[in-house]
Amino acid sequence: MVKLIKSAFFEEEKTKKALADFIVQAPQLSFGPQCEKFEEAFAAWQGRAQCVFVNSGSSANLAIVQALLNLGKLKKGDTVGFSALTWSTNVMPLIELGLVPVPIDVELDTLNVSSKKLAERLAEFPLKGLFITNLLGFCDDIDAIAALCKEKNIILFEDNCESLGTVYQGKKLGNFGIASTFSFFVGHHMSTIEGGAVCTDDAELAQMLRMVRAHGWDRNLKSAEQTELRANHATDAFYGKYTFYDLGYNLRPTEVAGFLGNSQMPYADTIVAGRERNFKTIAAAAAKNGRAYYPIRFDHIDVVSNFAVPIVCRDQATRDALVAHAEGRMEVRPIVGGDITQQPFFKKYIPDAIRVAQNPNADLIHKNGLYCPNNPELTVEEITTIIDVIA
């Protein structure tokens, strides 16, 4: 049985032994130097000026939306577009924090929003923001999307939780908007068991994210930032550490997660290369069955850091047969959260006028799609099993 999640970490046995030694010797296990070291290392690897480490990718999504509201870059009641084919916690913070989420359909051959689909939705709903999902290691023409957002004064931010390491037009995904979120949940590209991050080049946004992460405090800010904040609010040194400057949560990671992140960073490029190699091998086999599956286009992407291999069947009967054929041989599941507008929570909280917006491609993928395993530790035998099932 080929599992979607094969191991907790890359080089799992070695990592677990190192983790055990660390826990015994660590002077503290709450947020500290290991987390800060990981923030610096991941920001450098991603090519961003700032990384704010949090306790999950979902928390990263919540934090970026709250930070943009705190700074006044978005306001309650603003319309914010999102990829109709996505995960629940890409959309839930928009609803929870008083924004109006507007679904944007995806292209069938890339599974992602294109500038064409964005322009079509803009004709119906003017947007103040776009929280785009880079799904499964793919993208469409995100450079054109970024240009359109700039032209229309739309704040672009990316959910890059499934596309760590993908490179498009010479630039890593996650570097096209004001900020991007990442997940280090077990089974994602790089694991800290639970964990996430927001990366940005905007120093003001990074400062607010650190405050959002920790109750609205200034606890993890630089000394100069703390001094300025306390002076602006006439707060003395005694109360300074316990002054709540803006809306926040407790989204802090632990030193265990920081240590794991630092232990996995040296493998980041190896992980990306392995996922790309496996994906291209499996995708080539799937492409031979064109009468059963829709083609997935990725020749416009420089490096495809695939999260899991998507299969979009031409009808539900084929999807059902494929699921049955995979039983006991390989694990399969729906493509992420499917068309999120069909999920119960979305129908409950979103007005009909927006909820009934048509997303025919996301709907088709929701009904006919699934994905199968890809991870850098797949064996030749496991890849052969996957190919046999889908071919």
C-alpha positions in Angstrom: 0.0 0.0 0.0 1.6 3.3 -1.1 0.6 5.9 1.5 0.2 9.6 1.0 2.3 10.3 4.0 5.3 7.9 4.2 7.3 9.4 7.0 7.2 12.2 9.6 10.4 13.8 8.3 12.9 13.4 5.6 15.6 11.1 7.0 13.2 10.2 9.8 15.3 7.9 11.9 18.3 10.3 12.0 16.0 13.3 12.7 14.2 11.5 15.6 17.5 10.6 17.3 18.7 14.2 17.0 15.3 15.5 18.3 15.5 13.2 21.4 19.0 14.5 22.2 17.8 18.1 21.7 14.8 17.7 24.1 17.0 16.3 26.8 19.5 19.2 26.5 17.3 22.1 25.6 17.3 25.0 28.1 13.8 25.9 27.0 11.1 24.5 24.8 8.9 27.6 24.3 9.6 30.0 21.4 13.2 30.9 21.4 16.5 30.8 19.4 15.8 27.6 17.4 12.6 29.3 16.0 14.5 32.5 15.2 17.3 30.6 13.5 14.8 28.7 11.4 13.1 32.0 10.4 16.4 33.4 9.2 17.2 30.2 7.3 13.9 29.8 5.6 13.6 33.4 4.6 17.0 33.1 2.9 16.0 29.9 1.2 12.7 31.4 0.0 14.4 34.6 -1.1 12.4 36.9 1.1 13.6 39.5 3.6 11.4 38.2 6.5 9.9 35.0 7.8 7.5 34.8 10.7 7.2 31.2 12.0 3.8 30.1 13.4 2.3 26.9 14.7 0.5 25.8 11.5 -0.1 26.7 7.9 -3.7 27.5 8.8 -2.5 29.9 11.5 -0.3 31.5 8.9 -3.4 32.1 6.8 -5.2 33.6 9.8 -2.3 35.7 10.7 -1.8 37.3 7.3 -5.4 38.3 7.1 -5.5 39.7 10.6 -2.3 41.6 10.0 -3.6 43.2 6.8 -6.7 44.3 8.7 -4.7 45.6 11.7 -2.6 47.8 9.3 -5.7 49.1 7.5 -4.6 47.6 4.2 -7.9 45.7 4.2 -11.1 46.7 6.0 -14.1 44.7 7.2 -16.6 44.3 4.4 -14.0 44.4 1.7 -14.3 41.8 -1.1 -11.4 39.4 -1.3 -11.0 36.9 -4.1 -9.8 33.4 -3.5 -9.1 30.3 -5.6 -12.4 28.2 -5.8 -10.3 25.0 -5.7 -8.5 25.3 -2.4 -8.4 24.3 1.3 -10.9 25.4 3.9 -8.5 27.5 6.0 -7.7 29.6 3.0 -11.3 30.9 3.1 -12.3 30.6 6.7 -10.2 33.6 8.0 -11.8 35.8 5.4 -15.3 34.9 6.7 -14.3 34.9 10.4 -12.7 38.4 10.1 -15.6 40.1 8.4 -14.3 40.1 4.8 -16.4 39.0 1.8 -14.8 36.0 0.0 -15.4 35.9 -3.7 -14.6 32.6 -5.5 -12.6 32.6 -8.7 -12.7 29.6 -11.0 -9.5 27.8 -12.0 -8.2 26.6 -15.4 -8.8 22.9 -16.0 -5.3 22.3 -17.4 -3.4 23.9 -14.5 -5.8 23.6 -11.6 -5.0 27.2 -10.7 -6.5 30.7 -11.2 -5.4 32.5 -14.4 -5.4 36.2 -15.2 -8.3 35.5 -17.6 -10.4 33.9 -14.8 -9.5 36.8 -12.5 -10.5 39.4 -15.1 -13.8 37.6 -15.6 -14.6 37.7 -11.9 -13.5 41.4 -11.6 -16.2 42.3 -14.2 -18.8 41.1 -11.6 -17.1 41.8 -8.2 -14.5 44.6 -7.7 -11.9 43.2 -5.3 -9.7 44.8 -2.7 -7.6 41.7 -2.2 -6.8 38.4 -3.8 -5.7 35.4 -1.6 -4.5 33.1 -4.4 -3.7 29.4 -3.8 -0.8 27.9 -5.6 -2.3 24.4 -5.8 -0.3 21.2 -5.6 3.0 22.7 -6.8 1.5 24.4 -9.9 0.4 27.8 -11.0 -1.0 29.5 -14.1 0.2 32.9 -15.3 0.8 34.3 -11.8 3.1 37.0 -13.2 0.2 38.4 -15.2 -2.1 38.1 -12.2 0.4 40.1 -10.1 0.5 42.8 -12.9 -3.4 42.9 -13.0 -3.6 43.2 -9.2 -1.1 46.1 -9.3 -3.0 47.9 -12.0 -6.3 47.5 -10.1 -4.8 48.2 -6.7 -5.7 44.7 -5.4 -3.5 43.4 -2.6 -2.2 40.0 -3.7 -1.1 37.5 -1.1 -0.4 33.8 -1.7 -1.2 30.5 0.0 1.9 28.6 -1.0 1.4 25.7 1.5 1.4 23.1 -1.3 4.0 24.6 -3.6 7.2 25.1 -1.6 10.1 25.2 -4.0 8.2 25.6 -7.3 9.8 28.1 -9.6 7.9 30.0 -12.3 9.6 32.5 -14.7 12.8 32.3 -12.7 11.0 33.2 -9.4 9.8 30.9 -6.6 6.1 30.8 -6.0 5.3 32.7 -2.8 7.3 35.7 -4.1 4.7 37.3 -6.3 2.5 39.0 -3.7 3.0 41.2 -0.6 3.3 38.0 1.5 2.9 34.2 1.3 2.0 31.4 3.6 3.6 28.0 4.1 2.8 24.8 5.9 5.2 22.5 7.6 2.6 20.0 8.6 3.7 16.3 8.6 3.4 15.0 5.0 3.9 18.5 3.4 7.1 19.2 1.6 9.1 19.9 4.8 7.8 18.8 8.1 8.1 20.2 11.6 5.1 18.0 12.6 2.9 21.0 13.0 4.1 24.4 11.8 3.7 27.2 9.3 5.1 30.5 8.2 4.4 33.8 6.5 7.2 35.3 4.3 7.3 38.9 3.1 9.7 41.7 2.1 7.5 44.3 3.9 9.1 45.2 7.3 5.9 46.9 8.6 3.8 43.8 7.8 6.4 41.4 9.3 6.4 43.5 12.6 2.6 43.3 12.7 2.6 39.5 12.0 4.9 39.0 15.0 2.5 40.9 17.1 -0.5 39.0 15.8 1.4 35.8 16.5 1.8 36.7 20.2 -1.4 38.2 21.7 -0.8 41.6 20.1 2.4 42.0 22.3 5.7 43.4 21.2 7.5 40.5 22.9 9.4 39.1 19.9 10.1 42.4 18.1 13.5 44.0 17.8 14.6 46.3 20.6 14.3 49.4 18.4 10.7 48.4 17.4 9.8 47.9 21.0 11.2 51.2 22.0 9.2 53.0 19.3 6.0 51.3 20.1 6.2 51.9 23.8 7.1 55.6 23.2 4.1 56.0 20.9 1.8 54.5 23.4 3.4 56.1 26.5 4.1 52.6 28.0 6.9 52.2 30.5 9.3 49.3 30.7 7.4 47.6 33.5 4.1 47.4 31.6 5.7 47.2 28.2 5.9 43.4 28.0 2.2 43.1 28.9 0.7 45.8 26.7 -1.6 44.6 23.9 -1.1 47.0 20.9 -3.4 45.3 18.4 -5.6 42.3 17.7 -3.8 39.0 18.0 -3.8 35.4 19.0 -1.3 32.8 20.4 0.1 31.3 17.2 3.6 30.7 18.5 5.5 27.6 17.5 7.8 25.7 20.0 11.5 25.2 20.0 10.8 21.6 19.1 9.3 22.8 15.8 12.2 25.2 15.4 14.7 22.5 15.9 12.9 20.2 13.4 12.8 23.0 10.8 16.6 23.6 11.2 17.2 19.9 10.9 15.2 19.7 7.7 16.5 22.8 5.9 19.6 21.1 4.6 17.4 18.7 2.7 15.0 21.3 1.2 16.6 21.2 -2.3 16.8 17.4 -2.3 13.1 17.2 -1.3 12.1 19.5 -4.1 14.2 17.6 -6.7 12.8 14.2 -5.6 9.2 15.4 -5.8 9.7 16.9 -9.2 11.4 13.7 -10.5 8.7 11.5 -9.2 5.9 13.7 -10.5 7.3 13.9 -14.0 7.6 10.1 -14.2 4.1 9.5 -13.0 2.6 12.3 -15.1 4.1 10.9 -18.2 2.3 7.6 -17.5 -1.0 9.3 -16.9 -0.7 11.3 -20.1 -0.8 8.1 -22.1 -4.3 7.5 -20.8 -5.7 10.7 -22.4 -9.1 9.2 -23.2 -9.7 8.7 -19.4 -8.0 11.8 -17.9 -7.8 15.5 -18.6 -4.2 16.7 -19.3 -2.4 18.7 -16.7 -0.1 21.4 -18.2 3.1 22.3 -16.4 5.6 23.0 -19.3 5.5 26.7 -18.4 6.9 26.0 -14.9 10.7 25.9 -14.4 10.7 23.6 -11.3 7.6 21.7 -10.4 7.7 21.0 -6.6 4.6 18.8 -6.7 2.7 18.1 -3.5 0.6 15.1 -4.8 -0.2 13.9 -8.2 -3.6 15.0 -9.5 -5.7 12.9 -11.8 -8.8 14.6 -13.2 -11.1 11.9 -14.8 -13.3 12.8 -17.8 -16.4 11.4 -16.0 -17.4 10.3 -12.5 -17.7 6.6 -13.6 -14.0 6.6 -14.4 -13.1 8.3 -11.1 -15.1 5.7 -9.2 -13.4 2.9 -11.1 -10.0 4.4 -10.4 -10.8 4.7 -6.7 -11.9 1.0 -6.6 -8.8 -0.1 -8.5 -6.5 1.8 -6.0 -8.1 0.0 -3.0 -5.4 -1.8 -1.0 -2.7 -0.6 -3.4 -2.3 3.1 -3.0 -4.0 5.8 -1.0 -6.0 8.4 -2.9 -8.1 11.3 -1.8 -10.1 14.3 -3.3 -8.1 17.1 -4.8 -7.5 19.3 -1.7 -10.9 20.6 -0.5 -12.4 20.5 -3.9 -14.7 23.4 -5.0 -14.9 25.1 -1.6 -18.1 26.8 -2.5 -19.8 23.4 -2.3 -18.6 22.8 1.3 -21.3 23.1 4.0 -19.6 26.0 5.9 -19.4 28.1 2.7 -23.1 27.6 2.0 -24.0 28.5 5.6 -22.1 31.8 5.8 -21.9 33.3 2.3 -24.7 35.2 0.6 -26.4 33.5 -2.3 -25.3 36.2 -4.7 -21.7 35.3 -4.2 -22.2 31.6 -3.4 -23.9 30.8 -6.7 -21.0 32.4 -8.7 -20.2 29.8 -11.4 -17.0 27.8 -11.1 -17.5 25.1 -13.7 -13.9 23.9 -13.8 -13.6 23.7 -10.0 -16.9 21.9 -10.0 -15.7 19.3 -12.5 -12.4 18.8 -10.6 -14.5 18.4 -7.4 -16.6 15.7 -8.9 -14.1 13.9 -11.1 -10.7 14.5 -9.5 -8.4 12.8 -7.0 -4.8 12.8 -6.1 -2.2 10.0 -5.4 1.0 10.0 -3.5 4.2 11.8 -4.2 7.1 12.2 -1.8 10.8 12.3 -2.2 11.2 8.9 -0.5 9.1 6.9 -2.9 10.8 3.7 -4.1 11.0 2.4 -7.6 8.5 -0.3 -6.6 6.1 2.2 -5.2 6.3 4.4 -8.3 5.6 1.3 -10.4 2.6 0.5 -8.3 1.2 4.1 -8.8 1.8 4.0 -12.5 0.1 0.6 -12.8 -3.0 1.8 -10.9 -3.5 5.0 -12.9 -2.5 3.5 -16.3 
